[in-house]
Amino acid sequence: KVQIVLRDASITSSDSAAIYVKSADKVFVTSDKGTTNTLANGGSFTADGDTNIDGAVFAKDDITFNGSGSLTIDSPAGHGVVGKDDVKFGGGTCTITAAKHGVQANDSVRLAESDVTITSGNDKDGIHVSDDADEEEGTESDSFFYMADGSLTISSGDDGIHADAAVNIEGGTIVINESYEGIEGLSISISGGSTTLTASDDGLNAAGGN
């Protein structure tokens, strides 16, 4: 397990990810109390061998953002956060601005006790949970989104929240100010909290692609 503590840190990589997790069990990016931190890409990405790095934060393993400080993630040429496993927000304030998806994960995106604001690019999702390997192998996806509490504000060019499998919202406040489809998943369960959204197409889509 690896913990990176940010204390008024400003990290920019001109051609890669500000934080690149190549190999770990779990990684925690902690914004320390009372601090303001920034992670950014400078506008281009260079592959690392066979790995196509395309996010200001790029993790091949589980990554969790926590703490009680604030974190800004800026990606003018790619995704904000890319996680090849799970991406979790477990505390603090996080603002993500990206030319592509705000957060892209293979397995899950989970949120609790965090205040997260996401602005994604044209035709891109605020939160996108999908595993291309499932599609290539023709297997049923179990990529999901889960929110317990906290707040989530999204402005997106495509879906506000997209998960190939389930979207489960048990609490917290979700405001989707702009989207093509507000929330899309194979199944959608909203059992608590407050959800307000604006969409030019479906508000909620659980039609399984039909």
WOCORVEN-V364429 format. One record per residue. RES is the residue in three letters. PHI is phi in whole degrees, -180 to 180 (* if undefined). PSI is psi in whole degrees, 0 to 359 (none if undefined). Layout:
((RES;PHI;PSI) (RES;PHI;PSI))
//
This chain:
((LYS;*;140) (VAL;-126;133) (GLN;-121;127) (ILE;-111;118) (VAL;-101;122) (LEU;-99;126) (ARG;-129;95) (ASP;54;47) (ALA;-94;143) (SER;-132;111) (ILE;-124;124) (THR;-130;131) (SER;-109;127) (SER;-67;328) (ASP;-139;23) (SER;-155;199) (ALA;-88;144) (ALA;-65;322) (ILE;-126;124) (TYR;-124;111) (VAL;-93;107) (LYS;-87;321) (SER;-160;125) (ALA;-168;170) (ASP;-82;295) (LYS;-139;145) (VAL;-123;133) (PHE;-114;123) (VAL;-105;108) (THR;-108;119) (SER;-88;114) (ASP;-67;153) (LYS;-56;132) (GLY;77;10) (THR;-113;156) (THR;-119;128) (ASN;-133;152) (THR;-136;133) (LEU;-123;129) (ALA;-148;154) (ASN;-106;146) (GLY;-85;357) (GLY;126;358) (SER;-151;161) (PHE;-132;139) (THR;-117;131) (ALA;-65;150) (ASP;-105;89) (GLY;64;240) (ASP;-87;359) (THR;-93;118) (ASN;-89;93) (ILE;-73;124) (ASP;-143;29) (GLY;-142;152) (ALA;-64;329) (VAL;-122;127) (PHE;-132;118) (ALA;-127;125) (LYS;-81;347) (ASP;-130;184) (ASP;-60;137) (ILE;-136;136) (THR;-126;132) (PHE;-103;124) (ASN;-147;195) (GLY;102;188) (SER;-126;10) (GLY;-91;195) (SER;-118;147) (LEU;-136;130) (THR;-112;130) (ILE;-120;123) (ASP;-124;125) (SER;-135;88) (PRO;-73;351) (ALA;-128;1) (GLY;-156;206) (HIS;-79;159) (GLY;-74;296) (VAL;-122;131) (VAL;-119;125) (GLY;-127;123) (LYS;-80;352) (ASP;-124;247) (ASP;-103;142) (VAL;-119;124) (LYS;-127;143) (PHE;-117;114) (GLY;-125;24) (GLY;155;157) (GLY;83;185) (THR;-115;130) (CYS;-132;128) (THR;-119;122) (ILE;-121;126) (THR;-125;126) (ALA;-143;151) (ALA;-75;335) (LYS;-115;220) (HIS;-64;144) (GLY;-67;307) (VAL;-131;127) (GLN;-124;125) (ALA;-135;151) (ASN;-80;314) (ASP;-99;308) (SER;-162;157) (VAL;-124;128) (ARG;-131;141) (LEU;-137;131) (ALA;-157;139) (GLU;59;28) (SER;-129;154) (ASP;-113;109) (VAL;-120;131) (THR;-122;129) (ILE;-129;132) (THR;-123;118) (SER;-108;172) (GLY;-84;181) (ASN;-60;134) (ASP;61;23) (LYS;-125;154) (ASP;-88;152) (GLY;-66;305) (ILE;-125;127) (HIS;-130;113) (VAL;-117;108) (SER;-160;143) (ASP;-117;109) (ASP;-60;331) (ALA;-63;325) (ASP;-63;316) (GLU;-65;318) (GLU;-65;324) (GLU;-88;352) (GLY;72;23) (THR;-97;158) (GLU;-74;131) (SER;-78;146) (ASP;-121;24) (SER;-71;124) (PHE;-136;162) (PHE;-118;138) (TYR;-140;135) (MET;-135;130) (ALA;-104;318) (ASP;-164;191) (GLY;90;197) (SER;-136;146) (LEU;-139;119) (THR;-120;129) (ILE;-134;138) (SER;-126;118) (SER;-134;157) (GLY;-85;341) (ASP;-128;238) (ASP;-73;142) (GLY;-67;304) (ILE;-128;127) (HIS;-129;128) (ALA;-135;136) (ASP;-65;329) (ALA;-109;252) (ALA;-99;145) (VAL;-114;116) (ASN;-120;117) (ILE;-119;112) (GLU;-105;346) (GLY;-177;180) (GLY;91;182) (THR;-120;123) (ILE;-116;128) (VAL;-128;114) (ILE;-107;105) (ASN;-79;332) (GLU;-153;134) (SER;-168;164) (TYR;-83;305) (GLU;-120;134) (GLY;-67;298) (ILE;-133;127) (GLU;-130;131) (GLY;-161;165) (LEU;-62;324) (SER;-137;149) (ILE;-129;125) (SER;-124;119) (ILE;-120;108) (SER;-115;1) (GLY;-172;177) (GLY;79;195) (SER;-129;126) (THR;-124;121) (THR;-128;128) (LEU;-145;154) (THR;-123;128) (ALA;-139;145) (SER;-85;344) (ASP;-122;238) (ASP;-73;139) (GLY;-72;307) (LEU;-124;132) (ASN;-130;109) (ALA;-125;40) (ALA;-88;359) (GLY;67;31) (GLY;90;354) (ASN;-90;none))
//
